[in-house]
């Protein structure tokens, strides 16, 4: 399954809400490998990924720069990270933070591949 968030605008020196909040696939019900690709309109967008589960909240990535390639993410060039979810009811939360003085946009793609 693929989840996309296209051209998410992040105001200057601001942090977004969860970009997956309205997406159907954000809650995983079985073991899944997640591959994440992302790009922004310019350098300056930082990404944080949290996973909430029955055991609590785990930080997968915290304030890491994403590529400023200004295009729809390409699998090889714009790969950011991959991680495994064990389910059931694991929920992915992704936040973007703009560290620049101007608004930027970011596009994020997640490929969710069930492994069992």
WOURNOR-V750162 format. One record per helix or strand of 2 or more residues. SS is the DSSP state (@ for helix, = for strand). FROM is the first residue (numbers start at 1). TO is the last residue. If there is no record, write none. Layout:
ss->SS from->FROM to->TO
ss->SS from->FROM to->TO
This chain:
ss->= from->2 to->10
ss->@ from->24 to->26
ss->= from->27 to->28
ss->= from->32 to->40
ss->= from->45 to->53
ss->= from->56 to->65
ss->= from->79 to->85
ss->= from->90 to->98
ss->= from->104 to->114
